[in-house]
């Protein structure tokens, strides 16, 4: 496959900053170089947790939710900047977007409305052991079913998952 290949022009890479999503970003950058594609990095701030905290009274006052959203946005911008400045992103055109909402809904919206040719995402993220996954399925599974374009799910390489387990 040469650089002139028009197979994929725009690759969407949803990230949650877990090791698995970082691996997906690395793979997407390699694919983008091979295809001459551009990458759109998307982070979705999952607002359902903030809503639950507010409902349970875990935030001192409702205005804490606004401050927390601001902190989460700032944290997301810093983490996305690290990805954009990483060695993997060299020689690849990468743009970013940070949205709020339910991750699979926002990822699917971008995939369907943003002229996306391929979604490359981690096969599991930061909440992989949660009750949500048991009852509702993973974000990756939902995106595969609803994106409207090809979706490549990327697992952690065996060596990386072993390193994580030995810590």
N, C-alpha and C positions, 0 to 999 in steps of 0.2 A: 504494500500500500504506500503510494508516494505522497508527497506533500500536496500535490494537486488534487488529491482525492476529494470528492464532494460528498463523501458518505455522511460525515457529520460536520456541520458548520458551527453550531452552538451547543455546548455541553453544559448542562445544569449540574452543579455539585452542591447538594444540601449538606451542611455541616452542623454538628452539635459539639464539636471540639473534642470528641472522644477519640481514642486511638484508632478506632475503626473508621471514623469519618476522615481522619487525617490520612489514613492509607488510601481511602477512596479518592481524596484530593490528589495524592501522588500519582495514582493510576490514571486519573482524568488528565493530569498534566502531560503524562507520557502519550496518551491517546491524542490529545490536542496537538502535540508536536508532530505526530505521525500523520494526522489528517489535515493539519493547517487550520484547526478549529479554534474558536474562542471559548472561554470558560466564564460562566456566571456562577459565582459562589453565593449561596443563599443560606442565611441563618435565620431560623424562626424562633422568636422568643415565645415560649409556651406559656401563654397567659392563664391557662387553666390552674396551674399551681398557685399563682397569686390570688386568683378568685377563691380557691379553696381555703387558703390561709386567711383571707379576709372573712369568709363565711364562718370559719372556726374561731375567729377572734384572736388569731395568732399575730396579727399586726396591731400595734398599739392603737392607732387611729386609721380610718380609711385613707387619709392622705399619705400614709406610709406606702400604699400600693403605687402611687405615682412616683415617689422617690425610688422605690424598688425597681420600677420599670426603667427609670432613668439610669440606675446603676447597671441593670442588666444590658441595656443598650450600649452603655459605655464599655462594659466588659466584652460584649460581642464585637464592637468596633476594634478594640485592641487585639482580640484573638484573630479576627479576619485579617487585620493588617499584618500580623505575624505570618499568616499563610501567604499573603500576597508578596511579602518580602523574602519568602523562603527560597532555597536553592531550587526546589522543584518547580517553582513558578517562573523561573528565568526563561526568557524567550517565548513565553506564552502570554497572549493578551487575556488578562483576567479582570473582570468587573465584579462588583459586590452588591448585594442587597440584603438588608436586614428588615424583617417583617415581624409583626406580632400576630398571634392566633394559634390555632391548632396546627402543629407541624405538617401533618400529611395533607390537610386541606390547602394550606398556603403553597406547599411544594407542588401539588397537583395544579393549582391555579396558574402558577408560573409556568409549569411544563406545558399546559394547554394553551395559554395566551401569549407566551413569550417567544414564539418561533424556536422552541427547543427541539433539537434533533435526537438528543440522548440525555438520560439522567444517569449519573454515576454516583452511587451513595453506599455508605457502609451498610452491611447486612444487619448490624445491630448497633445501638448507640449507648448513650450514658444511662438509660433507664431499662436496659435489657432484662433485668431480673425482676421488674416490677409486676405488680398485680395487673396493671393495665395491659401488659403484653399477654398475660394468660387469658384474660377475658375479651380483649378487643383486638389482638393481633399487633404485630410490630408496625412501626411507621413504614419501614421498607416494604412490607407485604401490602399495605394499603396503597402505597404509591405504585407498585407494580401493577395492581389491579385497575388503577384509575388514571394514570398519567397520560395515556393517549399517545405515547411514543415509547421506544425501547428503553428499558431500565436495566442497568448493569449493577448488581449488588456485589460489593467487595468485602470479603471476610478479612479478618486480621491474618497476616501470615503466621504460620505455626510458631516461628521463632519469637514473634512479638507477643503472642498470647502466652507462651511459656514464660517469657520474661515477666509479664504482668502477674502470672500466678505465683512466681517465686518471690514476689515482694512481700 
